[in-house]
Amino acid sequence: MASVGAARQAWRRLEPLHAMVYFVPEAPERYRALGVEDRQAGYFASRVAAMGAVPAEVVIATFFNFCPDLVREGIPAVWDVVTPEKLLEARLDAAGAALRRAGFHEYPELPETLELATRAALEACRHVQGRALFAAHAALPWPDEPLLRLWHAQTLLREYRGDGHIAALVTEGLTGLEALVLYAATTKGMVDLLRATRGWPREVWAAAEEDLRARGLLGDGLTLTERGQAFRQGIEDRTDVLAFPAYAVLDDQECERLAELARVFGRAVVGAGLLNFG
């Protein structure tokens, strides 16, 4: 059976293959063609579309760390413009166009990576309980094209892990904003980007920092205390355990092989400029 550490490596290294759909121009271009002009609304609606034309509260709950006011600017009004089904089609089309533009359909590692990632994703689909956003994606049909099947497999593994991560955060008594502030404390130069893209006013963010300092998790500035580092690492470790059932279907050698293959795709996504945070 695969180890928890190897499973984490496999997910982390292949994650850019999925995440690029939130940054490539192909996605907002297709959403605009459907009448969705606002980029943030396009992100919220396209990712939650698997759950149907849901109200803002569902996005606030399942996406967890976005300011509710930001979510409500686009949801549910977007459903007056486009159906969830059309957005799902557009997102898949955008993912395929971007990945083909970078030549991923020609990678010799594709068949083996697809086989291993698909086995893990299908195993995840046997464990939908308590994972609402993942369960909605698990109910979607698999694409026919191998490259898109790999993207879909990693999408499932990403949402499976994401729902488990939120469960770990809630168990530790963190709000979405507090979790985001703690994450920001581990990054360099991304605080303003994280705050702005999640829509949090500066004064609300500052108040969350003070609350975390009062709990002994943050020190001066945006730095984790020793207690804060241990606290956050514990959450990451718990997230790894909660994500592991998907990869348990692979033996250790297969999971390490998936991590090795995933490194090729993950580095190539970055090298092709598909993760442009600007």
N, C-alpha and C positions, 0 to 999 in steps of 0.2 A: 504494500500500500504506500502511496505517496506520503511525504512528510508535509507538515504544515508550512515549513519554510519554503520548500520547493513549490508548493501551491501558490504561495504569495508571490514568488518570483515569476511564475508563469503568468499570473494575472497582471502584475505590475508592468512587465515587459511588453505584453500584448495590448495593454490598455490604450496606448496612443492610436492604434488602428481603429478603435471605436471613437475615441474622443475627438478625432480630427473633424468629425461631421459638425461640431459646434463652432469651428473656426474657418473652414474653407468657404470660399465665396459661392460655391455651387448651391449650398443650402439656402441662404437668404435670397438668392436669385430665384430659386424655384418657389419659395414661399411668397415672394412678391408677385410672382406670376399668378398666384392663387388669390391675391388681394391682401396678403398679410404684409404690411409695409414696415411695421416696427420689428426690429431684429430681436429684441428681448421677448416680445410676444410670440415670435416665431419659434424661439428656443423653448419656451414653456409649453406651447401648444403641441409642437412636434414631438417632444419627449413624452408628454403625458397622453398623447392621442391614443395610445394603446388602451387606456382606461375609458375612452369615450369622451363625450362633451361634458366634462366634469366642471363643477364650480371651482372658484379660486381656492376655497378651503382645502380641497383635495391636493392641489399643487403645493400649497403652503405646508401641508402635513408631510407629503412624500418627498418633496425636494429639500425641506427641512431648514436650510440656512439662508433663505431669501427673505428680504423684508416683505411682509404681507402687503404693504401699500404698493410695492413694485409689481407684485403678482397681480393685484387687482386692476392695475392699469391695462392689462391685456386680457385677463381671464375674468369672466366668461365671454366678453364682447367678441373675441376672435371667432367664436362658434357661430356668430351671425354672418360671418364672411366665408368660412370654409368648414368642411366636415372633417372629423378626425381621420376618416378613411383616405381622403385626398392628401392630408398632411403626411400620413404614414407612407403613402406612395411617393410623395415628393422627397421625403427624407431618405428613403432607400435609394431612390434615383440619384440624389445628390451624393450619397456615400459612394455609390458605384462609379459615378462620373469622376469624382475626385481621386479615388484609388486607381482607376484606369489611367487617368491623366498622369499619375506618377509611375505607371507601368507595373503595378502590383499583380496584375492578372498574368504576367509573364514569369513570375518568380518560380523557380523550380521547387522551392520549399513549400509552395502552397498546398499541394495535396496532402502531405504528411501533417502539416500544421492543422489543416482543416479536419483531418480524421481525429486527431487527439483533442482539439478544442471542441469538436462536436460531441464527442463522448462525454466530456466534462459538462457541457451545456445541457445535454439530454439528462444527465444524472441530476443536475440542478433542478430540472423541471419536475423531478419526482419529489421535490421538497419545497412546495410553494407556500405552505402554511406560514402565516405571519409576515409575508413578503408581498405586499399589495402591488407595488409598481412592477416588481419582477414578474409576478403572476400574470399581470396583464400582457406583458411582453412574451411570456411563455406560451400564451394562447394564440399568438400571431402565427401565420403560416411561414414556413421556411422558404427563402428564395431558392430559385433553381440554379443560378450562376454560382460556381464554386467561390469566387471572390466575395460575393455578397453573403453566401452562407457562412464564410469565416467572419465577416463583419457582424452578422446576426448572432453567431455563437458568442463572440466577445461581448456584444451588447447584453446578452442574457447573463453572462458571467459578471459583467459590470453591475447590472441592476441587482443581481442576487447578492453580491457583496455589499452594495450600497444600502440595501434594506437592512442587512445585518449590522452594518456600521451605525445606522440610525438607532437601531435597537440598543446597541451598546452605549451610545451617547445618552439616550433617554434613561437607561438604567442607572447611569452615573449622575442623573439630575441636571444635565446640561440642556440649555435652550439651543436652538439653532444658531443664534448669534454668538452665544458663549463658545460653542464648538468652533465657529468660524474664527473668533478672536484667538483661541488657543492654537488653531492651525496656522494663522497668520504669524504667530510668535515663532514658528519654526521656519519661516521663509525669510528670504532676504530681498527687500525692495518690492514686495508684492502687496503690502498692506493696503495702499491706496487703491490698487486694482481690485483686490478682493472686496473691499468696502463698497467701491463704486458699482461694480458689476452685480453685487447682491442688493444694492439699493439702500444701504443703511445710512441714515443721517449721522454726521460726525458726533453730535452730542449723544445720540443713542449708543453709538459704538463706544464712546468714551465712558459712558455709564457702565457698560458691560465690562470694560477693562477694570474699573474700580471694584465692581462686584467680585471679579476673579482675584484681584489683589487681596480683597477682604477674606477670601477663602484660602489664601496662601499659595495660589497657583501662578500668579504673575508677580514679578518684581518691578523695579523701576524701569520705566520705558516699557516696550513690548517684548519682554524677555521672560521665559519660563523659569520659575524657581526650581530647585532640586525636587521639591514635592510636585510641582507642576509637570516636570519632565517625566517623573515616575507615573503620575496620574495619566498623562496622555499616552505613554507607552503601554500602559495597561489596557487602555481602550483599543489601541492598535492590535495588541496581542489577542484581545477578545474578538475583535473583528476577524482576524485571521482564522481563529477557531470556528467562528460562525460561518465563514466562507468555505471551510474545508470540505464539507460533505460533497460539493460538486466535483472536487478533484480526487476524492477517495476511490473512484472507479478506476483510476490510473494507478499502476504500480510506480514505485519510486523512480525507476529508470525511465518510464514513459513520461512522468511529470517533469523530470529534469530535461528530457529531450524537448518537451513542449516549451519549457523555459528557454532552452537554447535556441529553438526555432523562433520563438517570440521575440528574442533580442534582435534578430535580423529584421523583422517587420517593424518593431518599435523604433529602432534607430533609423530605418529608412523613412518612416513617416516624418520624423524630425528633420532628417536630411533633405527631404523633398519640400520642406517649408509648409507642410500641411497643418502645423500647429502654430499659427501666427496669432499670438495673444494681443497684437495691436489692433 
